[in-house]
Amino acid sequence: LHGVGVSCVNALSAWLEVTVDQGGQRHRMRFVRGKRDQELVPIGPSARTGTQVVWKADHEIFSTTEIDYEIVSK
């Protein structure tokens, strides 16, 4: 999810949380209904590198928020 991809997911989410492991630190930033709810904050050390994006579809936008994991896996 880079560029417009994460922007669209953020806009359609009840909440979205990004965790980044880089430079020996883990940082987190949180958004609620498309707006920043929490600044990027360090949350501890990390020996890893990478980015994790976790989100919840907004039930006020979507009529169903159930995920069909078979479709996603394909």
Biopython code that builds the backbone (N, CA, C, O; Angstrom):
import numpy as np
from Bio.PDB.StructureBuilder import StructureBuilder

atoms = [
    (1, "LEU", "N", (0.843, -1.190, 0.000)),
    (1, "LEU", "CA", (0.000, 0.000, 0.000)),
    (1, "LEU", "C", (0.880, 1.243, 0.000)),
    (1, "LEU", "O", (1.290, 1.721, 1.058)),
    (2, "HIS", "N", (1.161, 1.749, -1.157)),
    (2, "HIS", "CA", (1.993, 2.949, -1.261)),
    (2, "HIS", "C", (1.235, 4.015, -2.034)),
    (2, "HIS", "O", (0.426, 3.702, -2.907)),
    (3, "GLY", "N", (1.497, 5.258, -1.714)),
    (3, "GLY", "CA", (0.906, 6.356, -2.469)),
    (3, "GLY", "C", (-0.598, 6.381, -2.369)),
    (3, "GLY", "O", (-1.152, 6.384, -1.270)),
    (4, "VAL", "N", (-1.264, 6.399, -3.508)),
    (4, "VAL", "CA", (-2.717, 6.531, -3.532)),
    (4, "VAL", "C", (-3.402, 5.305, -2.933)),
    (4, "VAL", "O", (-4.526, 5.420, -2.444)),
    (5, "GLY", "N", (-2.763, 4.140, -2.956)),
    (5, "GLY", "CA", (-3.371, 2.940, -2.387)),
    (5, "GLY", "C", (-3.691, 3.102, -0.916)),
    (5, "GLY", "O", (-4.824, 2.863, -0.498)),
    (6, "VAL", "N", (-2.707, 3.505, -0.123)),
    (6, "VAL", "CA", (-2.938, 3.673, 1.313)),
    (6, "VAL", "C", (-3.845, 4.872, 1.574)),
    (6, "VAL", "O", (-4.596, 4.865, 2.550)),
    (7, "SER", "N", (-3.797, 5.892, 0.737)),
    (7, "SER", "CA", (-4.698, 7.041, 0.905)),
    (7, "SER", "C", (-6.154, 6.616, 0.743)),
    (7, "SER", "O", (-7.019, 7.054, 1.501)),
    (8, "CYS", "N", (-6.422, 5.775, -0.233)),
    (8, "CYS", "CA", (-7.791, 5.283, -0.451)),
    (8, "CYS", "C", (-8.241, 4.385, 0.688)),
    (8, "CYS", "O", (-9.360, 4.520, 1.182)),
    (9, "VAL", "N", (-7.383, 3.475, 1.103)),
    (9, "VAL", "CA", (-7.732, 2.590, 2.215)),
    (9, "VAL", "C", (-7.992, 3.416, 3.465)),
    (9, "VAL", "O", (-8.950, 3.149, 4.190)),
    (10, "ASN", "N", (-7.156, 4.411, 3.730)),
    (10, "ASN", "CA", (-7.337, 5.268, 4.898)),
    (10, "ASN", "C", (-8.686, 5.979, 4.843)),
    (10, "ASN", "O", (-9.393, 6.040, 5.849)),
    (11, "ALA", "N", (-9.046, 6.511, 3.691)),
    (11, "ALA", "CA", (-10.300, 7.254, 3.544)),
    (11, "ALA", "C", (-11.527, 6.362, 3.744)),
    (11, "ALA", "O", (-12.589, 6.846, 4.138)),
    (12, "LEU", "N", (-11.385, 5.074, 3.476)),
    (12, "LEU", "CA", (-12.510, 4.142, 3.571)),
    (12, "LEU", "C", (-12.498, 3.319, 4.847)),
    (12, "LEU", "O", (-13.265, 2.365, 4.982)),
    (13, "SER", "N", (-11.623, 3.687, 5.790)),
    (13, "SER", "CA", (-11.453, 2.915, 7.015)),
    (13, "SER", "C", (-12.052, 3.608, 8.223)),
    (13, "SER", "O", (-12.028, 4.835, 8.322)),
    (14, "ALA", "N", (-12.588, 2.820, 9.138)),
    (14, "ALA", "CA", (-12.993, 3.356, 10.438)),
    (14, "ALA", "C", (-11.735, 3.796, 11.187)),
    (14, "ALA", "O", (-11.716, 4.836, 11.847)),
    (15, "TRP", "N", (-10.678, 2.973, 11.069)),
    (15, "TRP", "CA", (-9.368, 3.322, 11.612)),
    (15, "TRP", "C", (-8.292, 2.612, 10.816)),
    (15, "TRP", "O", (-8.541, 1.575, 10.201)),
    (16, "LEU", "N", (-7.101, 3.173, 10.830)),
    (16, "LEU", "CA", (-5.950, 2.589, 10.150)),
    (16, "LEU", "C", (-4.726, 2.864, 11.010)),
    (16, "LEU", "O", (-4.546, 3.972, 11.514)),
    (17, "GLU", "N", (-3.891, 1.850, 11.172)),
    (17, "GLU", "CA", (-2.698, 1.986, 12.005)),
    (17, "GLU", "C", (-1.487, 1.510, 11.212)),
    (17, "GLU", "O", (-1.503, 0.428, 10.625)),
    (18, "VAL", "N", (-0.440, 2.327, 11.201)),
    (18, "VAL", "CA", (0.798, 2.000, 10.494)),
    (18, "VAL", "C", (1.902, 1.833, 11.522)),
    (18, "VAL", "O", (2.112, 2.704, 12.366)),
    (19, "THR", "N", (2.611, 0.704, 11.449)),
    (19, "THR", "CA", (3.757, 0.447, 12.314)),
    (19, "THR", "C", (4.978, 0.279, 11.420)),
    (19, "THR", "O", (4.961, -0.510, 10.475)),
    (20, "VAL", "N", (6.042, 1.028, 11.725)),
    (20, "VAL", "CA", (7.256, 1.013, 10.918)),
    (20, "VAL", "C", (8.437, 0.601, 11.790)),
    (20, "VAL", "O", (8.684, 1.193, 12.840)),
    (21, "ASP", "N", (9.165, -0.425, 11.340)),
    (21, "ASP", "CA", (10.406, -0.853, 11.982)),
    (21, "ASP", "C", (11.559, -0.397, 11.100)),
    (21, "ASP", "O", (11.690, -0.832, 9.956)),
    (22, "GLN", "N", (12.399, 0.492, 11.647)),
    (22, "GLN", "CA", (13.510, 1.046, 10.867)),
    (22, "GLN", "C", (14.546, 1.636, 11.805)),
    (22, "GLN", "O", (14.195, 2.228, 12.826)),
    (23, "GLY", "N", (15.801, 1.481, 11.473)),
    (23, "GLY", "CA", (16.871, 2.099, 12.244)),
    (23, "GLY", "C", (16.918, 1.665, 13.697)),
    (23, "GLY", "O", (17.323, 2.440, 14.564)),
    (24, "GLY", "N", (16.511, 0.439, 13.972)),
    (24, "GLY", "CA", (16.548, -0.071, 15.341)),
    (24, "GLY", "C", (15.381, 0.363, 16.211)),
    (24, "GLY", "O", (15.359, 0.073, 17.408)),
    (25, "GLN", "N", (14.410, 1.054, 15.625)),
    (25, "GLN", "CA", (13.249, 1.529, 16.377)),
    (25, "GLN", "C", (11.949, 1.102, 15.708)),
    (25, "GLN", "O", (11.903, 0.888, 14.497)),
    (26, "ARG", "N", (10.905, 0.983, 16.501)),
    (26, "ARG", "CA", (9.545, 0.755, 16.010)),
    (26, "ARG", "C", (8.749, 2.031, 16.270)),
    (26, "ARG", "O", (8.775, 2.584, 17.369)),
    (27, "HIS", "N", (8.042, 2.486, 15.237)),
    (27, "HIS", "CA", (7.214, 3.681, 15.326)),
    (27, "HIS", "C", (5.794, 3.333, 14.909)),
    (27, "HIS", "O", (5.575, 2.400, 14.136)),
    (28, "ARG", "N", (4.827, 4.090, 15.426)),
    (28, "ARG", "CA", (3.429, 3.841, 15.087)),
    (28, "ARG", "C", (2.715, 5.172, 14.848)),
    (28, "ARG", "O", (3.016, 6.183, 15.483)),
    (29, "MET", "N", (1.766, 5.142, 13.918)),
    (29, "MET", "CA", (0.904, 6.289, 13.625)),
    (29, "MET", "C", (-0.497, 5.745, 13.401)),
    (29, "MET", "O", (-0.667, 4.681, 12.806)),
    (30, "ARG", "N", (-1.504, 6.476, 13.878)),
    (30, "ARG", "CA", (-2.889, 5.995, 13.799)),
    (30, "ARG", "C", (-3.772, 7.060, 13.163)),
    (30, "ARG", "O", (-3.595, 8.257, 13.390)),
    (31, "PHE", "N", (-4.724, 6.598, 12.362)),
    (31, "PHE", "CA", (-5.701, 7.461, 11.698)),
    (31, "PHE", "C", (-7.102, 6.962, 12.039)),
    (31, "PHE", "O", (-7.317, 5.757, 12.170)),
    (32, "VAL", "N", (-8.044, 7.873, 12.182)),
    (32, "VAL", "CA", (-9.445, 7.525, 12.424)),
    (32, "VAL", "C", (-10.290, 8.256, 11.383)),
    (32, "VAL", "O", (-10.261, 9.482, 11.280)),
    (33, "ARG", "N", (-11.040, 7.471, 10.616)),
    (33, "ARG", "CA", (-11.891, 8.002, 9.534)),
    (33, "ARG", "C", (-11.135, 8.996, 8.645)),
    (33, "ARG", "O", (-11.631, 10.075, 8.319)),
    (34, "GLY", "N", (-9.914, 8.592, 8.268)),
    (34, "GLY", "CA", (-9.133, 9.358, 7.304)),
    (34, "GLY", "C", (-8.298, 10.485, 7.862)),
    (34, "GLY", "O", (-7.525, 11.097, 7.125)),
    (35, "LYS", "N", (-8.430, 10.777, 9.143)),
    (35, "LYS", "CA", (-7.673, 11.889, 9.733)),
    (35, "LYS", "C", (-6.704, 11.362, 10.783)),
    (35, "LYS", "O", (-7.004, 10.422, 11.519)),
    (36, "ARG", "N", (-5.532, 11.994, 10.833)),
    (36, "ARG", "CA", (-4.524, 11.563, 11.797)),
    (36, "ARG", "C", (-5.056, 11.703, 13.216)),
    (36, "ARG", "O", (-5.524, 12.768, 13.618)),
    (37, "ASP", "N", (-4.976, 10.624, 13.955)),
    (37, "ASP", "CA", (-5.424, 10.589, 15.344)),
    (37, "ASP", "C", (-4.226, 10.609, 16.292)),
    (37, "ASP", "O", (-4.340, 11.004, 17.452)),
    (38, "GLN", "N", (-3.073, 10.174, 15.773)),
    (38, "GLN", "CA", (-1.870, 10.090, 16.587)),
    (38, "GLN", "C", (-0.671, 10.378, 15.690)),
    (38, "GLN", "O", (-0.571, 9.839, 14.588)),
    (39, "GLU", "N", (0.231, 11.220, 16.159)),
    (39, "GLU", "CA", (1.469, 11.501, 15.442)),
    (39, "GLU", "C", (2.312, 10.230, 15.365)),
    (39, "GLU", "O", (2.049, 9.262, 16.078)),
    (40, "LEU", "N", (3.310, 10.237, 14.511)),
    (40, "LEU", "CA", (4.270, 9.149, 14.465)),
    (40, "LEU", "C", (5.074, 9.183, 15.759)),
    (40, "LEU", "O", (5.779, 10.151, 16.044)),
    (41, "VAL", "N", (4.957, 8.111, 16.534)),
    (41, "VAL", "CA", (5.632, 8.070, 17.836)),
    (41, "VAL", "C", (6.487, 6.813, 17.940)),
    (41, "VAL", "O", (6.088, 5.751, 17.464)),
    (42, "PRO", "N", (7.663, 6.929, 18.562)),
    (42, "PRO", "CA", (8.465, 5.729, 18.805)),
    (42, "PRO", "C", (7.808, 4.909, 19.910)),
    (42, "PRO", "O", (7.362, 5.455, 20.919)),
    (43, "ILE", "N", (7.753, 3.584, 19.708)),
    (43, "ILE", "CA", (7.115, 2.736, 20.721)),
    (43, "ILE", "C", (8.074, 1.684, 21.268)),
    (43, "ILE", "O", (7.686, 0.855, 22.091)),
    (44, "GLY", "N", (9.326, 1.715, 20.812)),
    (44, "GLY", "CA", (10.303, 0.789, 21.366)),
    (44, "GLY", "C", (11.341, 0.358, 20.364)),
    (44, "GLY", "O", (11.274, 0.714, 19.187)),
    (45, "PRO", "N", (12.300, -0.408, 20.831)),
    (45, "PRO", "CA", (13.357, -0.890, 19.942)),
    (45, "PRO", "C", (12.849, -2.007, 19.035)),
    (45, "PRO", "O", (11.854, -2.666, 19.336)),
    (46, "SER", "N", (13.550, -2.207, 17.919)),
    (46, "SER", "CA", (13.202, -3.280, 17.002)),
    (46, "SER", "C", (14.446, -3.708, 16.226)),
    (46, "SER", "O", (15.232, -2.875, 15.775)),
    (47, "ALA", "N", (14.603, -4.999, 16.084)),
    (47, "ALA", "CA", (15.700, -5.546, 15.288)),
    (47, "ALA", "C", (15.244, -5.813, 13.853)),
    (47, "ALA", "O", (16.023, -6.294, 13.030)),
    (48, "ARG", "N", (13.991, -5.502, 13.558)),
    (48, "ARG", "CA", (13.408, -5.780, 12.245)),
    (48, "ARG", "C", (13.388, -4.535, 11.378)),
    (48, "ARG", "O", (13.667, -3.430, 11.845)),
    (49, "THR", "N", (13.054, -4.730, 10.110)),
    (49, "THR", "CA", (12.743, -3.619, 9.220)),
    (49, "THR", "C", (11.451, -3.968, 8.500)),
    (49, "THR", "O", (11.163, -5.140, 8.257)),
    (50, "GLY", "N", (10.686, -2.961, 8.166)),
    (50, "GLY", "CA", (9.455, -3.185, 7.416)),
    (50, "GLY", "C", (8.312, -2.330, 7.914)),
    (50, "GLY", "O", (8.427, -1.612, 8.907)),
    (51, "THR", "N", (7.214, -2.423, 7.203)),
    (51, "THR", "CA", (6.023, -1.632, 7.504)),
    (51, "THR", "C", (4.813, -2.549, 7.559)),
    (51, "THR", "O", (4.643, -3.424, 6.710)),
    (52, "GLN", "N", (3.973, -2.340, 8.566)),
    (52, "GLN", "CA", (2.725, -3.090, 8.702)),
    (52, "GLN", "C", (1.571, -2.102, 8.704)),
    (52, "GLN", "O", (1.602, -1.102, 9.421)),
    (53, "VAL", "N", (0.551, -2.385, 7.896)),
    (53, "VAL", "CA", (-0.652, -1.554, 7.851)),
    (53, "VAL", "C", (-1.822, -2.426, 8.274)),
    (53, "VAL", "O", (-2.067, -3.477, 7.681)),
    (54, "VAL", "N", (-2.548, -1.990, 9.304)),
    (54, "VAL", "CA", (-3.717, -2.714, 9.799)),
    (54, "VAL", "C", (-4.886, -1.731, 9.753)),
    (54, "VAL", "O", (-4.733, -0.571, 10.134)),
    (55, "TRP", "N", (-6.044, -2.184, 9.294)),
    (55, "TRP", "CA", (-7.180, -1.286, 9.157)),
    (55, "TRP", "C", (-8.487, -2.035, 9.341)),
    (55, "TRP", "O", (-8.548, -3.263, 9.280)),
    (56, "LYS", "N", (-9.539, -1.240, 9.570)),
    (56, "LYS", "CA", (-10.889, -1.795, 9.683)),
    (56, "LYS", "C", (-11.794, -1.022, 8.739)),
    (56, "LYS", "O", (-11.877, 0.204, 8.812)),
    (57, "ALA", "N", (-12.469, -1.740, 7.855)),
    (57, "ALA", "CA", (-13.384, -1.097, 6.912)),
    (57, "ALA", "C", (-14.484, -0.344, 7.667)),
    (57, "ALA", "O", (-14.979, -0.818, 8.690)),
    (58, "ASP", "N", (-14.853, 0.809, 7.163)),
    (58, "ASP", "CA", (-15.849, 1.653, 7.815)),
    (58, "ASP", "C", (-17.262, 1.174, 7.475)),
    (58, "ASP", "O", (-17.676, 1.223, 6.317)),
    (59, "HIS", "N", (-17.996, 0.712, 8.485)),
    (59, "HIS", "CA", (-19.358, 0.217, 8.257)),
    (59, "HIS", "C", (-20.333, 1.323, 7.868)),
    (59, "HIS", "O", (-21.436, 1.034, 7.404)),
    (60, "GLU", "N", (-19.947, 2.576, 8.049)),
    (60, "GLU", "CA", (-20.796, 3.690, 7.607)),
    (60, "GLU", "C", (-20.686, 3.906, 6.092)),
    (60, "GLU", "O", (-21.539, 4.566, 5.498)),
    (61, "ILE", "N", (-19.641, 3.356, 5.468)),
    (61, "ILE", "CA", (-19.441, 3.485, 4.024)),
    (61, "ILE", "C", (-19.864, 2.208, 3.303)),
    (61, "ILE", "O", (-20.525, 2.265, 2.266)),
    (62, "PHE", "N", (-19.478, 1.048, 3.859)),
    (62, "PHE", "CA", (-19.748, -0.233, 3.218)),
    (62, "PHE", "C", (-20.971, -0.914, 3.832)),
    (62, "PHE", "O", (-21.158, -0.889, 5.048)),
    (63, "SER", "N", (-21.799, -1.520, 2.983)),
    (63, "SER", "CA", (-22.979, -2.223, 3.484)),
    (63, "SER", "C", (-22.590, -3.535, 4.166)),
    (63, "SER", "O", (-23.300, -4.010, 5.052)),
    (64, "THR", "N", (-21.474, -4.113, 3.758)),
    (64, "THR", "CA", (-20.947, -5.298, 4.432)),
    (64, "THR", "C", (-19.438, -5.126, 4.583)),
    (64, "THR", "O", (-18.760, -4.646, 3.674)),
    (65, "THR", "N", (-18.931, -5.521, 5.729)),
    (65, "THR", "CA", (-17.494, -5.392, 5.968)),
    (65, "THR", "C", (-16.854, -6.753, 6.215)),
    (65, "THR", "O", (-15.750, -6.840, 6.752)),
    (66, "GLU", "N", (-17.555, -7.815, 5.821)),
    (66, "GLU", "CA", (-17.002, -9.153, 5.948)),
    (66, "GLU", "C", (-16.034, -9.397, 4.792)),
    (66, "GLU", "O", (-16.323, -9.063, 3.643)),
    (67, "ILE", "N", (-14.880, -9.985, 5.117)),
    (67, "ILE", "CA", (-13.856, -10.243, 4.116)),
    (67, "ILE", "C", (-13.947, -11.697, 3.670)),
    (67, "ILE", "O", (-13.986, -12.605, 4.500)),
    (68, "ASP", "N", (-13.981, -11.915, 2.352)),
    (68, "ASP", "CA", (-13.947, -13.254, 1.799)),
    (68, "ASP", "C", (-12.473, -13.610, 1.585)),
    (68, "ASP", "O", (-11.870, -13.199, 0.594)),
    (69, "TYR", "N", (-11.906, -14.362, 2.503)),
    (69, "TYR", "CA", (-10.473, -14.653, 2.485)),
    (69, "TYR", "C", (-10.066, -15.478, 1.268)),
    (69, "TYR", "O", (-8.914, -15.409, 0.840)),
    (70, "GLU", "N", (-10.973, -16.245, 0.712)),
    (70, "GLU", "CA", (-10.658, -17.016, -0.509)),
    (70, "GLU", "C", (-10.401, -16.065, -1.673)),
    (70, "GLU", "O", (-9.459, -16.267, -2.439)),
    (71, "ILE", "N", (-11.222, -15.038, -1.814)),
    (71, "ILE", "CA", (-11.028, -14.050, -2.878)),
    (71, "ILE", "C", (-9.716, -13.295, -2.662)),
    (71, "ILE", "O", (-8.973, -13.069, -3.617)),
    (72, "VAL", "N", (-9.426, -12.907, -1.435)),
    (72, "VAL", "CA", (-8.197, -12.162, -1.127)),
    (72, "VAL", "C", (-6.968, -13.014, -1.441)),
    (72, "VAL", "O", (-5.979, -12.500, -1.964)),
    (73, "SER", "N", (-7.019, -14.301, -1.131)),
    (73, "SER", "CA", (-5.857, -15.168, -1.359)),
    (73, "SER", "C", (-5.571, -15.378, -2.832)),
    (73, "SER", "O", (-4.431, -15.654, -3.205)),
    (74, "LYS", "N", (-6.594, -15.251, -3.686)),
    (74, "LYS", "CA", (-6.393, -15.423, -5.133)),
    (74, "LYS", "C", (-5.793, -14.175, -5.707)),
    (74, "LYS", "O", (-5.542, -14.107, -6.910)),
]
sb = StructureBuilder()
sb.init_structure("model")
sb.init_model(0)
sb.init_chain("A")
sb.init_seg("    ")
for serial, (resi, resn, name, xyz) in enumerate(atoms, 1):
    if name == "N":
        sb.init_residue(resn, " ", resi, " ")
    sb.init_atom(name, np.array(xyz, "f"), 0.0, 1.0, " ", f" {name:<3s}", serial, name[0])
structure = sb.get_structure()
